[in-house]
Amino acid sequence: MARIVGNEGNVTFGTHNITSNAWSMTISRVVNDVTAYGDKSTNVRGGVPTYTGSISGFMSDSAAPNIGNASTDYFETGDTVTVTLTAQTGNTFSGTAVISGVSVSSSKTGDATISFDFTFTGDVTETWG
């Protein structure tokens, strides 16, 4: 059985023009307390899963990253985009996500970077081949 190697990964993130170099995703569940009077210990039930994540990479001088400003409509926090996170060919998570934040930075000693934070909304399709 072979390992998945990080450099085989990929990201598509709506129409945002970035060269991604990393993605991460966390799957969590709210745990609801359903303890009733007379119960001898706590009773809980798991809620529906929440998928949150981030994508980071580099900005390109050949195309805007489409994060916009006051005079454009390219990006507003709360925009929805189609996201596909690929671990390697045939192994993906995909769905529609709401953008919750964007971070842009530039350093005199490195490339200009960008990262997006998001939360999937609705169904997330997991394909694992």
C-alpha positions as CSV (number, residue, x, y, z in Angstrom):
1,M,0.0,0.0,0.0
2,A,1.5,3.3,-1.1
3,R,1.4,6.6,0.7
4,I,-0.2,9.7,-0.6
5,V,2.5,12.3,-1.3
6,G,1.7,15.9,-0.8
7,N,3.1,17.1,-4.1
8,E,0.5,15.1,-6.0
9,G,-2.2,17.3,-4.6
10,N,-4.2,20.1,-6.3
11,V,-6.8,22.7,-5.7
12,T,-9.5,24.3,-7.7
13,F,-11.2,27.3,-6.0
14,G,-13.9,28.9,-8.1
15,T,-12.4,31.6,-10.4
16,H,-9.7,32.7,-8.0
17,N,-6.3,32.7,-9.8
18,I,-3.8,31.4,-7.4
19,T,-1.0,28.8,-7.6
20,S,-1.8,26.7,-4.6
21,N,0.8,25.0,-2.6
22,A,-1.2,23.8,0.4
23,W,-4.7,23.0,1.6
24,S,-6.1,21.8,4.8
25,M,-9.6,20.7,5.9
26,T,-11.1,20.0,9.3
27,I,-14.2,17.9,9.8
28,S,-16.0,18.5,13.1
29,R,-19.4,17.7,14.6
30,V,-21.4,19.5,17.2
31,V,-22.2,17.2,20.1
32,N,-25.7,17.9,21.5
33,D,-26.6,17.2,25.1
34,V,-29.9,15.2,25.2
35,T,-29.7,14.3,28.9
36,A,-33.2,13.9,30.4
37,Y,-34.4,14.2,34.0
38,G,-33.6,11.0,35.9
39,D,-30.7,9.9,33.6
40,K,-27.8,8.6,35.6
41,S,-25.1,10.1,33.3
42,T,-24.9,12.5,30.4
43,N,-26.4,11.4,27.1
44,V,-25.2,13.1,23.9
45,R,-25.9,12.8,20.2
46,G,-23.6,13.8,17.3
47,G,-24.9,16.5,15.0
48,V,-24.2,17.0,11.4
49,P,-20.6,17.5,10.2
50,T,-19.0,20.8,9.5
51,Y,-16.2,21.0,6.9
52,T,-13.9,24.0,7.2
53,G,-10.6,24.6,5.5
54,S,-8.0,26.8,4.0
55,I,-6.1,27.1,0.8
56,S,-2.8,28.9,0.5
57,G,-0.5,29.7,-2.4
58,F,1.1,32.4,-4.5
59,M,-0.2,35.3,-6.5
60,S,0.6,35.5,-10.1
61,D,1.4,38.6,-12.1
62,S,-0.4,37.2,-15.1
63,A,-3.9,37.2,-13.6
64,A,-5.6,39.0,-10.6
65,P,-6.4,36.7,-7.7
66,N,-10.0,38.0,-7.9
67,I,-10.2,39.2,-4.4
68,G,-11.4,42.7,-5.5
69,N,-11.7,45.9,-3.7
70,A,-14.4,48.6,-3.2
71,S,-14.7,49.1,-7.0
72,T,-15.0,45.5,-8.1
73,D,-17.3,42.5,-7.6
74,Y,-14.7,39.7,-7.6
75,F,-14.8,38.9,-3.9
76,E,-16.8,39.6,-0.9
77,T,-16.5,37.6,2.3
78,G,-19.6,35.4,2.1
79,D,-19.2,34.6,-1.6
80,T,-19.8,31.0,-2.6
81,V,-17.4,29.1,-4.8
82,T,-16.9,25.6,-6.1
83,V,-14.0,23.9,-4.3
84,T,-12.2,20.7,-5.1
85,L,-9.4,19.6,-2.8
86,T,-7.3,16.8,-4.3
87,A,-4.9,14.7,-2.3
88,Q,-3.9,12.8,-5.4
89,T,-5.6,11.9,-8.7
90,G,-8.9,10.1,-7.8
91,N,-8.8,11.2,-4.1
92,T,-10.9,14.4,-3.6
93,F,-13.3,16.3,-1.5
94,S,-15.5,18.7,-3.4
95,G,-18.5,20.9,-3.0
96,T,-19.7,24.5,-2.6
97,A,-18.0,26.6,0.0
98,V,-18.6,30.0,1.6
99,I,-15.4,32.2,1.8
100,S,-14.9,33.4,5.3
101,G,-11.6,35.2,4.9
102,V,-8.7,36.1,2.7
103,S,-5.1,36.9,3.8
104,V,-2.6,38.5,1.4
105,S,1.1,39.1,2.2
106,S,4.3,40.1,0.5
107,S,7.9,39.9,1.7
108,K,11.1,41.4,0.5
109,T,12.7,37.9,0.8
110,G,9.9,35.8,-0.8
111,D,6.9,35.4,-3.0
112,A,3.7,37.3,-2.5
113,T,1.3,34.8,-0.9
114,I,-2.5,34.5,-0.5
115,S,-4.7,32.3,1.6
116,F,-8.5,31.7,1.7
117,D,-10.5,30.3,4.6
118,F,-13.8,28.7,3.8
119,T,-16.6,26.5,5.1
120,F,-18.4,24.0,2.9
121,T,-22.2,24.5,2.6
122,G,-24.4,21.6,1.7
123,D,-23.1,18.2,0.7
124,V,-19.4,17.4,0.4
125,T,-18.6,14.7,-2.1
126,E,-15.7,12.5,-1.1
127,T,-14.1,10.4,-3.8
128,W,-11.5,8.0,-2.7
129,G,-10.1,5.6,-5.4
